[in-house]
Amino acid sequence: MRIWQKNQLKRINILEGSVSSGKTWISLVLWAFWVRTMPEDSLYMMCAKSLTALKRNCLLPLVELVGEGNFSFSIPRKEGVLFGRRILFEGANDSRAESKIRGLTLQGAYCDELTQLPRDFFTMLLSRNRKKQAVIFATTNPDSPSHWLKTEYIDRAGELSLLDIKFTLDDNTTLDPDYVRNIRLEYTGIFYERFILGHWVLAEGLIYPEYRKALCKPPESVPDVWALSVDYGMQNAFAGLLWGRYDGIWYAVDGYYHSGRATNVQKTDDDYAKDLEKFVKKYTENKISVVVDPSATSFINLLRRTRWANVRKADNAVIDGIREVNTAMQKGLIKVNPAIKEFVKEIEGYVWDDKSIEEKPVKINDHYMDSMRYFVKTFGIAKPKTTYKAIW
């Protein structure tokens, strides 16, 4: 805020660092004050990986910060009004998104989680930000040191008109000490390095380094809720995990596994549906919710026509899903029955692909891993809830 007051903002202003460090809150405060001082007849933009993420992370908090009388928005129309200034909204989940903003002339833009936006979109956004005194504000957690944002912009801050401000947990003095202590314990490996320490580090080694903490026999009592997660495969393995919730903790009670390639027996959608019916009936006669590999459209449609209460496509965000599984394990929100032998075998060998340019797991024997990730990500088992305080 002092940098803004002294008119020392740069063309690109990046707020990066650990989770819960206050960077989103103060960036929204800064964005609101800055927009209020800029021309009313100019266009402005706010963007994120998706409009849903933008609404959740920025728009709703911004309403709480400045009040409904100063900011209103419509997601269907993809625009809002902040202090009388027109703000356009855009979701950018792939390289084609850059075509959505061609031809615009912007006074300023706000980017949520910039590392998740496509490089082409950001490049186009820079070219659209062409009015006098136009600036971009962006927040992000650190990513790989080879990420385009790091190599092409942050590392070249001395050459560019770029301000890079780093945030850590200690910068947010409003946090409860117990929360800080707990969140430091909840992240492990690469996610601790990035989201707690704020370092740009490579992904390497085991993906779930402390998986043994999650291996635990389920209670002998009956859970209050059941769910099923499925990674679909014809020649590749088909892996299903049956989850039961006991006193707020989800246990993978049992697993269904079939590999067409290993057994030389290829099953149809109908075969799998009948197998899952028998598999679940060993534990409950009640209808349960099911999340399925989003690529298995025909299988999903088949399940929806049968006994299953709620069948939905799984959220297949790989890196975010892995991070949330790590968090859920650390918080003790999920446990897995060690009697599911193939699961234990998979997780012991589930590692980052150090030969890939992109950050991703090695795609070998990962079917239960995908099934677990689908469950945690789609049901929001580890999703944090954030409360914002009004600035007025």
Secondary structure, DSSP 8 states (H G I E B T S, - for coil): -HHHHTT---SEEEEEESTTSSHHHHHHHHHHHHHHTS-TTSEEEEEESSHHHHIIIIIHHHHHHH-TTTEEEETTTTEEEETTEEEEEEE--SGGGGGGGTT---SEEEESSGGGS-HHHHHHHHHH--STT-EEEEEE----TTSHHHHHTGGGTTTTTEEEEEE-GGG-TTS-HHHHHHHHHH--HHHHHHHTS-------SBSSTTGGGGB----SS--SEEEEEEE--SSSEEEEEEEEEETTEEEEEEEEEEEHHHHS----HHHHHHHHHHHHHTT-SS--EEEE-TT-HHHHHHHHTTT-SEEEE----HHHHHHHHHHHHHHT-EEE-TT-HHHHHHHHT-BB-TT-SS--B--SS-HHHHHHHHHHHHHTTT----------
